[in-house]
């Protein structure tokens, strides 16, 4: 059954993260499809820990209470591979032993034939103007190209929500603006709810959505 319009998107209902007796953060939010919610705060304020909690990779030293739902599905206790949440990190984290095209193929959901998967991977590379780079080693790409491949690899997995963990912080100033523009255009075109965590006001401004300051 498809969720109602009011239930679609990523909901954080009284989500609280703590370490031992210390509460790190608490948040209530509903990020609708195509919206970006920016969470701002200094290092150590719990931003990346929240990303880990939503994606299912919270270290055992932390505890998370409350409810996380995605398109009306309670994902709070689901294993990471069943959450349909994509994460884009500071570093591209491309597999160095695979070509650019193979990195994309690896992320595609199973089920299609080899020919269909190859066509889909090439379509995704073309969407970010990298169709000529499929056979290249990721290490030979520029920083901006690696960032584009990392984005498309996340998109290839067909997530229902996207988490951005300061993905622009290691790009130089010249690249930062263009990669920001690409990322936000892609997620809005694909109607994904997005949580961005950052300490950079320019990131928040470019995202164009609501901002929560820790």
N, C-alpha and C positions, 0 to 999 in steps of 0.2 A: 504494500500500500504506500502510495506517495505521501510524503508529509504535507501538511497544510502550509500555506504561505507564511503563517506566523511561526511555524515550527522549523522552517528551513534555516540553515546556517549553523554556526557554532555558538553554543550556549555554555556559559560558565556560571553555574548556580551555587552561590555561597562556597566557591572554591577557596580553600585555605591551605597554605603550605607551611609546614613547620619543621624544625630540626630540634629534636628533643623537646624541651619545654619552651623553646623560643619560636614564636610565630614570625615567619618571614614576610608573608603577604596574604592578603585576602582580596578577592575580586568577584564581582557580579558583572556579567556582560552578555550581550547578545549581538553577535556579529553576523549580519545578514549577507546573503550572497552578493558578491560584487563590492562589499564594503571593506574598508581597512580600519582596524582599530590599532592605534599606536600606544604602546606602553613605554613610558620614558622613565629613566632613573639611572643613578650612578652604578658603577660596578659593585656587585655584592648585594644589590637590592632585591634579587630574586627573579629577575626577568628571564634569564636563561633556564632557571629551575622550573618556571611555569611552562616554558616550551617543552621541557623534558616530561613534565606531568601530563600535558595534553597529548604528546606523541607516544607516551607509554614507556619512556626510558628514564623515569625518575629513579635516581640512586636510592638504595635501601636506607641510607642514613636520613632521608627525608620522609615525611608523611604528607599525604594529600587527602583532604576530606572535601565533601561537597560532591556535586554532580557535573560531569562534562557530557554534553549531548551534541551530536552532529546529525543534522537532518532528522531529528526526533529519535535517534538511536542513542541509547546510553552507552558511551564508550569508556566510561570511567575505569572499568576493570578489564577491558578487552586487551588482548596482546597487541603489540604495535602493528603487526601485519594485518590485523583486522580493523584497524581504526580509520583507514582511508584518509590519513593526514600526511601531507608532505611537509618537509622541513628544508629550508634553504639556509645554510650556515655562512659564517664569515669566510671560510675557505671553500673552494669548489668541491673538494673531496672526490675528484674523479678517479676512477680506477686506472692507475698508471700502466698496468699490463694489458689494457684494452684500448683499442682505437676509439676515436670520438664516436663513430657510428656504433661500435660494440657497446659503449657506455649507455647509449640510448636504448639499444635492443635489450640490454640486461634489465632495464627498468620497465619495459612494456609488460602489461598483464599477460598471463598465459592464455592460450586458446586459439589464436589465429594461426594460419599457416605461415611457413617461413617467408613466402613471397609477400604476404599481407603485412607481416611484421616489418619487413625491409622497407616496404612502401611507406608505412606509417612513420618509421624512424627518419626516413629521408624527408618526409613532409614536415616533421617537427624541426629538423635542421634548417630547412628552407624558410620556415617561419621566422628564424632569427638570422637569416642570410649567411648560413654556414654550410650550405649544401655541398660546397666544394672541399670541405674539411673533414669529411667522414672517415677517410683512411688515415688521417694524421694521428700521431701520438699526442695525447693531451699536453705533454710537457712542451711541445713546440708551439702551442697557442699563446697568444698574448693574454694578459690578465682579463681584458674585457671579453675576449673570445671564450676563455674558460668560464667566466661568470655566465655567459649566455648558454653554454653547454650544460652547466649545472642547473640552470633554470629549466631548460627543456627536458633534462633527465627527470627532474621532479614532476614536471607536467606529464611526462610520458606514462607515469604510474597511475594517472587518472585519479588524483586525490580529490576529496570532497571539500577539503579546507587546506590552507597553506599557512605555515608558520615561518616567519622571517626573523632569524636570529642575527641581527646586525650584519646582513649580507653585503653591505656596501662599505663597511668600515676599512677594509684593506685595499680598496681601489683608490688610485690617485684621483685628484680633484677633477681632472679632465674626463676621466671615465665615469666617475660616480654619477653625474647627472644623466648621462645617456643610459646607463644600466638601470638606474632608478626608473626612468621613463619607460623602458622596455618591460621591466618586471610589473609595474603597476598597470600598464596597458594590457599585458597578457592576462593577469588575474581578473581584471574587470571584463575583458573580452570573454573569458571562460566562466564568469559569474561565480568566482570562488570567494568565500569569506576568508579574510586574511588578518592574522595577528602579527604586527610588527613590533619587535622590541629593539630599542635603540637608546643611545644617549645623545644622538645628533639631532638638533632641532631642524636641520635642513631635510633630514629623512622624514621627519614628522610632517613638515610642511608639504613635501612632495607627495606624501601618501594621501593627503587631502581629507582624511576622515577624523573621527573623534580621537582625543588624546587623554590618556590617564597618566598622571605623574605620580611616581612613587616617592 
